[in-house]
Amino acid sequence: MIAAVDHVQLAAPVGSEDALRAYYVDTLGMTEIPKPPVLAARGGCWFGAGAVQLHLGVEADFRPARKAHPGLRVTGIEAYAARLQAHGAKVTWDGDLPGYRRFYSEDPVGNRLEFLEAVRRFGPGG
């Protein structure tokens, strides 16, 4: 039985680790997770924020994920979008998912990322 998602892996080109660190740590506010030495020798990097882990693995024939993407829940989505823009990241808002505010952005190697926050809805008497 599946209990949770452990991590999401995205691909990255050889030699992109410094750009990935700048984006995932400085722009997104994640923390780099040290890879076990045997895996670190393969390149790439891992990042975490709370229970969320994103692994960026090096791929010789790299093609960015433009449709497939992780959906990352955030709090304070307006401020978070402003943070990304202040770091030079493009933010594209999308209002097509009922009950959520969301936007898309791309990491420095072109992988698509979705950021979303539930919209608080009050029912009768609430």
C-alpha positions as CSV (number, residue, x, y, z in Angstrom):
1,M,0.0,0.0,0.0
2,I,1.4,3.4,-0.9
3,A,1.6,5.7,2.1
4,A,3.3,8.9,0.8
5,V,5.5,10.3,-1.9
6,D,9.1,10.1,-0.8
7,H,10.5,12.4,-3.5
8,V,10.2,13.6,-7.0
9,Q,13.1,13.3,-9.4
10,L,13.7,15.8,-12.2
11,A,16.5,15.6,-14.8
12,A,19.2,18.2,-15.3
13,P,22.1,18.6,-17.7
14,V,25.7,17.7,-16.8
15,G,27.4,20.6,-15.0
16,S,24.2,22.4,-13.9
17,E,24.5,21.8,-10.1
18,D,25.6,25.4,-9.2
19,A,22.7,26.9,-11.1
20,L,20.3,24.4,-9.5
21,R,21.7,25.2,-6.0
22,A,21.2,28.9,-6.6
23,Y,17.6,28.4,-7.7
24,Y,16.4,25.8,-5.3
25,V,18.2,27.2,-2.2
26,D,18.3,30.9,-2.8
27,T,15.2,31.4,-4.9
28,L,12.8,28.7,-3.6
29,G,14.2,28.7,0.0
30,M,14.8,24.9,0.1
31,T,17.8,23.3,1.8
32,E,20.3,21.1,0.0
33,I,20.3,17.5,1.3
34,P,23.7,15.8,1.2
35,K,23.6,12.8,-1.2
36,P,25.2,9.5,-0.1
37,P,28.8,9.4,-1.4
38,V,28.1,6.6,-3.9
39,L,25.2,8.6,-5.4
40,A,27.0,12.0,-5.2
41,A,29.6,10.6,-7.6
42,R,26.9,10.5,-10.3
43,G,26.3,14.3,-10.0
44,G,23.1,16.1,-9.4
45,C,21.7,17.4,-6.1
46,W,18.9,16.9,-3.7
47,F,16.7,19.6,-2.0
48,G,14.2,19.6,0.8
49,A,11.6,21.8,2.5
50,G,9.6,20.2,5.3
51,A,8.4,16.8,4.1
52,V,9.0,17.7,0.4
53,Q,12.1,16.4,-1.4
54,L,13.1,17.2,-5.0
55,H,16.0,15.2,-6.5
56,L,17.8,16.6,-9.6
57,G,19.6,13.9,-11.4
58,V,22.1,14.4,-14.2
59,E,21.1,13.1,-17.6
60,A,23.5,13.2,-20.5
61,D,20.7,13.5,-23.1
62,F,18.8,16.1,-21.0
63,R,15.4,17.4,-22.1
64,P,13.5,19.6,-19.6
65,A,10.2,18.5,-18.3
66,R,7.8,21.1,-19.9
67,K,4.5,19.3,-19.2
68,A,5.2,16.8,-16.5
69,H,6.0,18.7,-13.2
70,P,5.8,18.5,-9.4
71,G,3.0,20.5,-7.8
72,L,4.3,22.2,-4.7
73,R,1.9,23.5,-2.1
74,V,2.9,26.8,-0.6
75,T,1.6,29.3,2.0
76,G,1.4,33.0,1.2
77,I,1.3,32.4,-2.5
78,E,1.4,36.1,-3.5
79,A,4.5,36.7,-1.4
80,Y,6.1,33.5,-2.7
81,A,5.5,34.6,-6.3
82,A,7.0,38.0,-5.5
83,R,10.1,36.2,-4.0
84,L,10.6,34.2,-7.2
85,Q,10.2,37.3,-9.4
86,A,12.6,39.3,-7.2
87,H,15.2,36.5,-8.0
88,G,14.5,36.8,-11.7
89,A,12.3,33.8,-12.1
90,K,9.3,34.1,-14.4
91,V,5.9,33.5,-12.8
92,T,2.8,32.6,-14.9
93,W,-0.5,32.7,-13.0
94,D,-3.2,30.1,-13.9
95,G,-6.7,30.4,-12.6
96,D,-8.1,27.2,-14.1
97,L,-8.0,25.0,-11.0
98,P,-11.1,25.6,-8.9
99,G,-10.4,26.1,-5.2
100,Y,-6.7,27.0,-5.7
101,R,-4.5,30.0,-6.5
102,R,-1.6,28.7,-8.6
103,F,1.3,29.7,-10.8
104,Y,3.9,28.0,-12.9
105,S,7.6,28.8,-13.1
106,E,10.7,27.0,-14.5
107,D,14.0,26.1,-12.8
108,P,17.2,27.3,-14.5
109,V,17.4,24.3,-16.8
110,G,13.8,24.6,-18.0
111,N,11.9,22.1,-15.8
112,R,8.3,23.2,-15.2
113,L,7.2,23.7,-11.5
114,E,3.7,24.3,-10.2
115,F,3.1,26.2,-7.0
116,L,-0.4,26.2,-5.5
117,E,-2.3,27.3,-2.4
118,A,-5.9,26.3,-1.5
119,V,-8.3,29.2,-1.5
120,R,-10.2,29.4,1.8
121,R,-13.9,28.9,1.2
122,F,-16.5,29.6,3.8
123,G,-19.8,27.7,3.8
124,P,-23.1,28.7,5.4
125,G,-22.5,30.2,8.9
126,G,-18.7,30.0,8.5
